Amino acid sequence: MNNKYNRTVIGIDGRYCIVDVYRVLETFDVVNPQLQYIVKKSLIYGLQGQESSIEDLIDIKDSIESAILMHKQIEDLGK
Protein backbone atom coordinates (compact mmCIF):
# COMPACT_ATOMS: atom_id res chain seq x y z
CA MET A 1 0.00 0.00 0.00
CA ASN A 2 2.33 2.69 -1.19
CA ASN A 3 0.15 5.78 -1.03
CA LYS A 4 0.99 9.27 0.22
CA TYR A 5 -2.07 9.16 2.49
CA ASN A 6 -1.32 5.74 4.06
CA ARG A 7 1.04 5.34 6.99
CA THR A 8 2.08 2.41 9.13
CA VAL A 9 1.76 3.30 12.80
CA ILE A 10 2.19 1.46 16.05
CA GLY A 11 -1.06 1.37 17.98
CA ILE A 12 -1.26 1.85 21.72
CA ASP A 13 -1.52 -1.94 21.97
CA GLY A 14 1.93 -2.23 20.34
CA ARG A 15 0.65 -3.70 17.07
CA TYR A 16 1.35 -2.25 13.66
CA CYS A 17 -1.55 -0.85 11.70
CA ILE A 18 -1.93 0.95 8.38
CA VAL A 19 -3.99 4.13 8.58
CA ASP A 20 -4.86 6.78 6.06
CA VAL A 21 -5.61 10.45 6.53
CA TYR A 22 -9.28 9.95 5.69
CA ARG A 23 -9.77 7.42 8.51
CA VAL A 24 -8.00 9.74 10.92
CA LEU A 25 -10.30 12.61 9.90
CA GLU A 26 -13.33 10.38 10.36
CA THR A 27 -12.09 9.08 13.72
CA PHE A 28 -11.65 12.63 15.00
CA ASP A 29 -15.03 13.64 13.50
CA VAL A 30 -13.55 16.37 11.32
CA VAL A 31 -16.51 17.04 9.04
CA ASN A 32 -15.77 20.56 7.81
CA PRO A 33 -14.31 20.20 4.28
CA GLN A 34 -11.97 23.15 4.75
CA LEU A 35 -10.54 21.70 7.95
CA GLN A 36 -10.22 18.30 6.29
CA TYR A 37 -8.20 19.88 3.51
CA ILE A 38 -5.98 21.79 5.97
CA VAL A 39 -5.24 18.65 8.01
CA LYS A 40 -4.60 16.54 4.91
CA LYS A 41 -2.35 19.20 3.36
CA SER A 42 -0.47 19.60 6.66
CA LEU A 43 0.10 15.86 7.08
CA ILE A 44 1.62 15.50 3.61
CA TYR A 45 3.45 18.84 3.74
CA GLY A 46 6.48 18.72 1.47
CA LEU A 47 5.81 15.17 0.24
CA GLN A 48 3.87 15.82 -2.95
CA GLY A 49 6.82 16.89 -5.05
CA GLN A 50 4.63 19.13 -7.23
CA GLU A 51 4.90 22.17 -4.99
CA SER A 52 7.68 23.55 -2.86
CA SER A 53 7.39 23.45 0.90
CA ILE A 54 6.83 27.22 0.92
CA GLU A 55 3.95 26.85 -1.56
CA ASP A 56 2.47 24.15 0.69
CA LEU A 57 2.65 26.49 3.68
CA ILE A 58 1.10 29.36 1.73
CA ASP A 59 -1.70 27.06 0.58
CA ILE A 60 -2.30 25.93 4.19
CA LYS A 61 -2.29 29.57 5.40
CA ASP A 62 -4.71 30.64 2.67
CA SER A 63 -7.01 27.75 3.51
CA ILE A 64 -6.95 28.67 7.21
CA GLU A 65 -7.77 32.29 6.40
CA SER A 66 -10.64 31.15 4.18
CA ALA A 67 -11.97 28.85 6.94
CA ILE A 68 -11.81 31.73 9.45
CA LEU A 69 -13.68 34.04 7.09
CA MET A 70 -16.39 31.45 6.45
CA HIS A 71 -16.73 30.77 10.18
CA LYS A 72 -17.10 34.49 10.91
CA GLN A 73 -19.73 34.84 8.18
CA ILE A 74 -21.72 31.95 9.62
CA GLU A 75 -21.46 33.42 13.13
CA ASP A 76 -22.62 36.82 11.82
CA LEU A 77 -25.70 35.22 10.27
CA GLY A 78 -26.64 33.84 13.67
CA LYS A 79 -26.54 37.24 15.38
N, CA, C and O of each residue as an XYZ file, in Angstrom:
316
protein
N       0.830     -1.189      0.000
C       0.000      0.000      0.000
C       0.872      1.248      0.000
O       0.983      1.937      1.014
N       1.469      1.525     -1.105
C       2.331      2.693     -1.195
C       1.507      3.877     -1.677
O       1.305      4.058     -2.878
N       1.038      4.674     -0.740
C       0.151      5.785     -1.028
C       0.550      6.924     -0.099
O       0.858      6.694      1.070
N       0.545      8.151     -0.614
C       0.989      9.274      0.218
C       0.074      9.524      1.405
O       0.463     10.220      2.343
N      -1.143      8.965      1.384
C      -2.073      9.157      2.495
C      -2.065      7.993      3.484
O      -2.685      8.092      4.543
N      -1.386      6.904      3.168
C      -1.316      5.743      4.062
C      -0.027      5.775      4.869
O       1.035      6.120      4.350
N      -0.130      5.414      6.136
C       1.044      5.339      6.993
C       0.918      4.135      7.918
O      -0.168      3.814      8.401
N       2.036      3.485      8.152
C       2.077      2.413      9.131
C       2.401      3.043     10.481
O       3.385      3.769     10.626
N       1.566      2.756     11.450
C       1.759      3.300     12.800
C       1.736      2.151     13.788
O       1.255      1.058     13.492
N       2.265      2.424     14.965
C       2.190      1.455     16.049
C       1.065      1.914     16.964
O       1.098      3.018     17.508
N       0.077      1.055     17.125
C      -1.061      1.374     17.981
C      -0.665      1.358     19.447
O       0.431      0.925     19.805
N      -1.568      1.835     20.286
C      -1.262      1.852     21.724
C      -1.174      0.445     22.297
O      -0.682      0.255     23.410
N      -1.650     -0.548     21.538
C      -1.518     -1.942     21.967
C      -0.206     -2.556     21.488
O       0.056     -3.733     21.738
N       0.630     -1.757     20.794
C       1.931     -2.230     20.338
C       1.913     -2.917     18.991
O       2.961     -3.333     18.497
N       0.737     -3.045     18.384
C       0.646     -3.703     17.074
C       0.732     -2.671     15.954
O       0.326     -1.519     16.108
N       1.268     -3.118     14.833
C       1.348     -2.251     13.660
C      -0.005     -2.199     12.956
O      -0.760     -3.172     12.943
N      -0.282     -1.059     12.385
C      -1.550     -0.852     11.698
C      -1.317      0.157     10.576
O      -0.527      1.089     10.727
N      -2.000     -0.031      9.463
C      -1.928      0.946      8.377
C      -3.153      1.844      8.495
O      -4.287      1.370      8.559
N      -2.901      3.153      8.521
C      -3.992      4.132      8.578
C      -3.841      5.091      7.407
O      -2.760      5.235      6.835
N      -4.929      5.732      7.069
C      -4.857      6.777      6.059
C      -5.487      8.040      6.629
O      -6.236      7.988      7.605
N      -5.182      9.153      6.021
C      -5.615     10.453      6.532
C      -7.133     10.522      6.619
O      -7.670     11.164      7.523
N      -7.828      9.876      5.702
C      -9.284      9.951      5.693
C      -9.888      9.225      6.899
O     -10.890      9.677      7.453
N      -9.294      8.119      7.304
C      -9.766      7.420      8.508
C      -9.461      8.227      9.765
O     -10.250      8.238     10.710
N      -8.330      8.893      9.771
C      -7.997      9.745     10.919
C      -9.002     10.882     11.024
O      -9.494     11.175     12.114
N      -9.311     11.525      9.902
C     -10.298     12.609      9.903
C     -11.650     12.109     10.395
O     -12.314     12.777     11.188
N     -12.052     10.944      9.929
C     -13.331     10.376     10.356
C     -13.308     10.036     11.848
O     -14.274     10.298     12.565
N     -12.211      9.457     12.306
C     -12.092      9.083     13.716
C     -12.199     10.290     14.627
O     -12.796     10.214     15.701
N     -11.617     11.410     14.199
C     -11.655     12.626     15.004
C     -12.863     13.501     14.664
O     -12.964     14.636     15.132
N     -13.781     12.970     13.849
C     -15.030     13.640     13.501
C     -14.806     15.035     12.894
O     -15.522     15.988     13.201
N     -13.800     15.120     12.033
C     -13.546     16.374     11.315
C     -14.441     16.346     10.078
O     -14.139     15.667      9.097
N     -15.541     17.089     10.136
C     -16.513     17.036      9.044
C     -16.473     18.270      8.144
O     -16.993     18.236      7.029
N     -15.872     19.342      8.606
C     -15.773     20.560      7.812
C     -14.770     20.325      6.672
O     -13.606     20.020      6.931
N     -15.214     20.465      5.411
C     -14.314     20.197      4.282
C     -13.047     21.055      4.281
O     -11.980     20.586      3.884
N     -13.163     22.304      4.722
C     -11.968     23.153      4.746
C     -10.962     22.641      5.773
O      -9.760     22.620      5.508
N     -11.443     22.233      6.932
C     -10.544     21.703      7.953
C      -9.953     20.371      7.513
O      -8.789     20.084      7.793
N     -10.747     19.556      6.826
C     -10.218     18.302      6.295
C      -9.054     18.569      5.346
O      -8.020     17.904      5.409
N      -9.236     19.543      4.475
C      -8.196     19.885      3.509
C      -6.936     20.382      4.220
O      -5.822     20.000      3.861
N      -7.122     21.239      5.232
C      -5.984     21.790      5.969
C      -5.204     20.679      6.665
O      -3.974     20.656      6.610
N      -5.908     19.764      7.314
C      -5.240     18.654      8.009
C      -4.513     17.776      7.006
O      -3.345     17.439      7.201
N      -5.200     17.404      5.931
C      -4.596     16.541      4.907
C      -3.349     17.195      4.321
O      -2.300     16.562      4.202
N      -3.476     18.463      3.959
C      -2.350     19.195      3.364
C      -1.186     19.293      4.355
O      -0.023     19.186      3.966
N      -1.508     19.497      5.636
C      -0.465     19.596      6.662
C       0.250     18.259      6.876
O       1.465     18.223      7.066
N      -0.506     17.174      6.844
C       0.098     15.858      7.076
C       1.030     15.438      5.945
O       1.999     14.715      6.177
N       0.747     15.884      4.732
C       1.616     15.504      3.611
C       2.500     16.670      3.164
O       3.051     16.659      2.063
N       2.626     17.663      4.022
C       3.445     18.842      3.742
C       4.816     18.426      3.207
O       5.533     17.648      3.837
N       5.163     18.953      2.044
C       6.484     18.719      1.471
C       6.666     17.368      0.792
O       7.743     17.099      0.260
N       5.650     16.511      0.793
C       5.807     15.165      0.242
C       5.270     15.008     -1.165
O       5.524     13.989     -1.808
N       4.537     15.988     -1.657
C       3.872     15.816     -2.950
C       4.815     15.968     -4.128
O       4.575     15.384     -5.185
N       5.870     16.728     -3.973
C       6.820     16.892     -5.051
C       6.398     17.882     -6.117
O       7.244     18.371     -6.866
N       5.106     18.193     -6.208
C       4.632     19.125     -7.227
C       4.860     20.572     -6.796
O       5.121     21.444     -7.625
N       4.760     20.813     -5.512
C       4.903     22.166     -4.994
C       6.076     22.218     -4.020
O       6.461     21.203     -3.438
N       6.635     23.405     -3.852
C       7.680     23.551     -2.860
C       7.054     23.580     -1.473
O       5.845     23.765     -1.333
N       7.865     23.401     -0.472
C       7.386     23.448      0.905
C       6.778     24.812      1.229
O       5.791     24.896      1.959
N       7.362     25.874      0.690
C       6.826     27.222      0.916
C       5.438     27.337      0.296
O       4.528     27.897      0.907
N       5.275     26.810     -0.914
C       3.952     26.850     -1.560
C       2.926     26.057     -0.755
O       1.766     26.455     -0.656
N       3.359     24.927     -0.177
C       2.467     24.154      0.687
C       2.022     24.995      1.877
O       0.838     25.034      2.211
N       2.972     25.665      2.511
C       2.647     26.492      3.682
C       1.721     27.646      3.319
O       0.801     27.972      4.070
N       1.965     28.260      2.171
C       1.099     29.361      1.726
C      -0.305     28.834      1.463
O      -1.289     29.486      1.813
N      -0.403     27.668      0.855
C      -1.703     27.063      0.583
C      -2.437     26.749      1.900
O      -3.639     26.987      2.012
N      -1.720     26.222      2.879
C      -2.303     25.935      4.195
C      -2.772     27.227      4.845
O      -3.878     27.285      5.382
N      -1.940     28.264      4.804
C      -2.288     29.568      5.399
C      -3.521     30.153      4.726
O      -4.433     30.629      5.402
N      -3.552     30.119      3.399
C      -4.710     30.639      2.665
C      -5.980     29.875      3.020
O      -7.050     30.468      3.165
N      -5.859     28.575      3.156
C      -7.012     27.755      3.513
C      -7.496     28.068      4.925
O      -8.702     28.095      5.174
N      -6.578     28.301      5.841
C      -6.951     28.670      7.206
C      -7.666     30.011      7.201
O      -8.694     30.169      7.859
N      -7.133     30.974      6.466
C      -7.772     32.291      6.399
C      -9.173     32.179      5.800
O     -10.096     32.851      6.262
N      -9.340     31.353      4.794
C     -10.644     31.145      4.182
C     -11.611     30.495      5.178
O     -12.778     30.879      5.248
N     -11.134     29.521      5.938
C     -11.974     28.853      6.935
C     -12.394     29.836      8.030
O     -13.531     29.793      8.499
N     -11.484     30.716      8.435
C     -11.811     31.728      9.450
C     -12.878     32.672      8.919
O     -13.843     32.982      9.617
N     -12.706     33.126      7.692
C     -13.682     34.037      7.091
C     -15.063     33.380      7.015
O     -16.066     33.996      7.375
N     -15.112     32.143      6.550
C     -16.393     31.454      6.446
C     -17.029     31.284      7.829
O     -18.236     31.469      7.988
N     -16.220     30.935      8.816
C     -16.732     30.767     10.181
C     -17.314     32.075     10.715
O     -18.381     32.083     11.329
N     -16.602     33.182     10.476
C     -17.099     34.491     10.912
C     -18.406     34.850     10.213
O     -19.317     35.390     10.840
N     -18.500     34.554      8.926
C     -19.727     34.841      8.175
C     -20.906     34.037      8.734
O     -22.016     34.553      8.863
N     -20.655     32.789      9.056
C     -21.720     31.951      9.619
C     -22.133     32.475     10.994
O     -23.322     32.532     11.309
N     -21.148     32.859     11.811
C     -21.461     33.422     13.129
C     -22.277     34.697     12.994
O     -23.228     34.911     13.745
N     -21.904     35.558     12.026
C     -22.615     36.825     11.821
C     -24.064     36.589     11.411
O     -24.942     37.372     11.774
N     -24.322     35.540     10.672
C     -25.697     35.223     10.266
C     -26.562     34.858     11.472
O     -27.769     35.100     11.488
N     -25.915     34.267     12.484
C     -26.638     33.843     13.666
C     -26.927     34.956     14.657
O     -27.657     34.743     15.625
N     -26.373     36.131     14.436
C     -26.539     37.241     15.379
C     -27.786     38.015     15.097
O     -28.083     38.984     15.795
